[in-house]
């Protein structure tokens, strides 16, 4: 078990360092081939919201339920992710990615609509006319602002593939969806909701964004995706390659995958938890589907070790969250030994 602090190439979600905790069975500590799980709920999330993230980590480490499912496809197409950067940098990111689809962050706090417009125009230019552009507002607009911005950005993009989480609530998503022609994708309204099915009941979305850690792991995410019944896009929660591997396994197991997935996000990190040859990176706009988490070398853990006070904070958090895991979940005693 180790806590690492990975520097980011640019500010994303308001952070410049991504902290994460890697764990595995206590009785596997001497086995270099034993699988790792990644526990990395964002620091502002409370312990209850962190519970599914821990379930996902324990599942990846082989401590919950069955092994990862057999893949239905050998690789997963992925999109480039463009943070809230200037147009020149946005253009460079897309060209370097080799992807045919790009997700562009918009509605960033402290920026104005003109910056979003310039960024989207630069991304369209980088992709060419055949590429797909989607935007992600991270619930940054109200309904009227969303309708106005989506109309403008759709025109600038020459057509948007979809707009992700334009507003905070399910009711607002439904209102926006009734007023625009661009498909609406739900993210936070699924992964941070007590009842993800409200999105379906309210006819609030055309696409479901599915993130494996916030939904409790691969098996849980597959059940939720089936219940929702919308086309799914699997995206990351800014994990290292260990956590991204679980997202890829989920994307590889879905019956249908009509959209490129947001799993090429190691590009946002200036460091990783695995050796370069094991990193989750795209080749030709796609990433191979793994059947197990990648190995974690001791050198990477040492090089990027979090400070003692931050490591202590994460271990305390892990202990608290472990106590909140439902009694019915078959947690292996080895996992408990590893964190107490």
N, C-alpha and C positions, 0 to 999 in steps of 0.2 A: 504494500500500500504506500502511496506517495501523493503529495500535493505539489503541483507544479504551477508556475506562473509563466504563461506564454505571451511574449510581446506581440502586438498587432501591428500590421503595416500602416493602418490608418484608423482613426477613431470610428467605431462602429457600435451602434446602440449605446453611445455615450461612454464606451470603455476603450482603453488603450492597452490593457493587459487582460488576458483571459485566464482566470484561475480555474483549475480543475483537479479533481481527486480521482486517482486510479486505484482500483482495488481488485483483489482476487481471494480465493479461498486461503484460509490460514494454513491448511495442510498442503497447499501447493506452492508455498513460498520458495522452496528449493527447486521447483520445476520450471525451467526457463520457457517451456512450451505451454504452460498453463494459461488459459485465457484470462484476459483482463476485462474489467468493466469500467466505464467512465461515469462519474457522478459530478455533475456541474450545473445544477440549477443556479440561475443568476442570483447574485448576492441579495438583491432586494426581495426575493421570493421568501415567503414564510415557510415554516417547517411542513405544514400540511400540503402546500403546493409542491414541495420538494419530494414528497413520498413517491409519486410515479417515476421521477427521475432516478430514485434509488432502486425501484423495482427493475427499471431498464438496465441499470448497471449490474445488478445481481443476476439478471437473466443472461447478460453477455458473458459474465464470469462463470456461467454454468451452475449457478446456485438456485435458479428458479425454473421449474418446468422442463420442457423438452429442449433439445438443441435447436439452433436456428433452422428455419424451414428450408427445404430444397428450393433453389431458384427456378423460376419459370423462364428467365432470360439470362444471357451471359454477361450483358452489360446494360448500363442505364445511361440514357442521354442526360446531360446536365446543362444548366444555364450558367452564364457568367453573372456574378453579383457585383453591382456597381454601388458603392457607398455614396454618401452625400458629398461628392467631391466636385471640383470644377470640370468644365466640359473637356478640356484637353486631357486631364487625367482619366476621365471616364472613357474617352476614345481609346486611350492606350490600354486600359484594362480589358476592354472588349476585344481589341485586335489581338492582344497577347493570349487571350483565353482560347481562341480557336473555336469558340462555341457559336452555334447558330441562333441561340436565344439568350437574351440578357434581362435580368431583373434589376430595375433601377430604383434606388431608395429616393423617396420624395417626402414632402411635408416635414422635413427635418426642423426641429425647433431652432429658431434663430436665423433661418433662411427664408427667402421670399419666393413667391411663385416663379419669378423670372429665372431664378437659379435652377429650379426644377425643369423649366422649359428648355433652357440651354443644355442641361445634362441629357435630357431625352433626345433632343435634336442631335447631339454629338454621338449618342449611342446608335441611333438610326443610321447615321452616316457611316459609323464603323461597321455595322452589320451588313449594310447594303439592303436593297429592296426586299430580298427574300427572307431576311432574318426576322425573328419574333421579339417584340419588346413587351415586357410586362412591368408594371410599377407597383411599389409597395409603400403604402402610406403609414403603416404601423399605427393605425387608428388616430392619425394626426389631424383629421378634418371633422367639421360638423357636416350635416347633410348638404346645406347650400354650398359651402366651400368645396365639398367633394364633387358635386355635380358640375360646378364651374371649372374646377381643375381638371377633372377627367375629360371634359369636352375639349379643353385646350390641349391637353397632353395627347389625347387620341389623335387629334389633327396633326400635331407635331411629329408623332411617331408613324404617321401614315397608317394608323390602325393599331390599337393595343390588343395584345393577346388576352389580357385581363388586368384588373386592378385588384390588388390584395389589401384586404382589411382597411377600407377607406375611413371607417368610423369606428368608435369603440363598441357600440351595442348592436345586438342582433336586430333590434327594431330599426336602428339607423341604417344598417346594411340593407335591410329590406326596402326602406324608403329610397335609398340611392339606386338600388337595382331597378326599381319601377321607373326611374327618371332618366336612366342612361342606356345606351345601346351596348356598352362595353360589358363583357361578363365580369361578375364580381366573385372574388375568391375569399373565403373565410379562413383566417389563421387563428388569431387570438380568441375568436368566438368559438373555436373548437378546442384548442389545446389548453385554454385557461378557463373553460366553462364548466360549471357543475353538471350541465346536461348538454353535450355537443349536439344532440338531436334537435335542439331548439332552432338551429340554423335551417334544418329541413322543414320543420313545422311552419316556420315563418316565411318560407320561400325566400330566404335572405341571400343565397349564394348559388352560383353555377359550378363552382370548383371548390373542393376541400383541400386545404393545405394540411398535411399530416406530418407531425414531428415525433419521432419515435421515443425520445426521452420524456418529454412532457406528457405523453399519453401512456407511459408505463411499460414500454418495451415492444418488441416485434409482435408477439402474440396478441397483446391487447390492442395494438394499433390496427392489426388486420381485422379484428372483430369490429372495431369502431368504423373503419373504412367500409366494411361490408354493410353495417347498419345504416350509415349515412347515405350510401348509394349514389354519391356524386363522383364525377371524375376526380381523381386524386393526384396531387403533386406532393412528393415527399421532399421535405426541406430540412436543413440542419438547424441546430440551435447553437451554432458557433462552437462545436466540439472540436477536439483534436481528431486525428485519424482513427483513434480507438472508438470514439463515439460515432463518427461518421460511418464506420464499417457497419454498425447496426442499422443506420438509416438506409444504407445500400442494400443490406439483406432484406429489409422491409420492401424497398422499391422493387427488388428482384422477385419478391414473392407475390406481389399484387397480381390479380388476374389480368388487369388491363392497366396500361400506363400511357395515356394519350399525350402527356405533356413532358417536356424536359424537367428534371428535378433540380432542386436547389441544394445539391450536395457537393459542389466544387468549392467549398468555403475554406479549405486550407490555404487558399490564395490570400485570405484576409490575415493569416497568421505569419509572423516572421520566424516562428519556430514550431516544432511539433514534438509529439511524445514517442515517435517511432523513427527508425532509420529511414534515410531517403528512399531506399528501394522498396520500403513497405508503406510509404505514405499514400494516402487516398488522394490521387491527383488524376485529372482527366487526360486522356489521349484521344485526339481527334474528336473532342466534344462529348466523350462518354467515359464512364468508369466501370471497370470490371466488378462484378458482384462477388463478394467474398463469402466463404462458408463459415468463417470464424474471425474473431478480432485479430488484428495484426500483433506480432510480438512487440514487447516494449523493452528496449535495451536499458540496462542500468545506467549507462552513460547519459542517456537523455534525461532520466529522472534526476541525476545529480546536477547536470548542467543547468537545468531550468527549475531547480527546487525552489519552492516558495520560501519566504522568510519564516523564521520560527513562529512568530506571532500569527501569521496568516495560516500556516499549517495547523496550528493549535485551534484556530477559529474553525477551520474546515473539519477537523476531527471531532470537535465538540458538536458541530452541526450534524455530522454523520451519526453520531451516537443518539442524538435527539430524534432524528428522522427515522432511524432504525426502530425505535420504540413505537413509532406511529404506523409502521407497516401492519396491515390488517392481520389479526390472529390467524385467519384462514389461509394466508399465503405461506407455502411450505418453505420457509427460509431454512437453509441448511445450517446446522450449528457451527460449521466451520466459518461461515460468514460472520456470525456473532463473535466468535473468538478473535476474528481478525480486526474488529473495530472496538472492542471493549477492553 
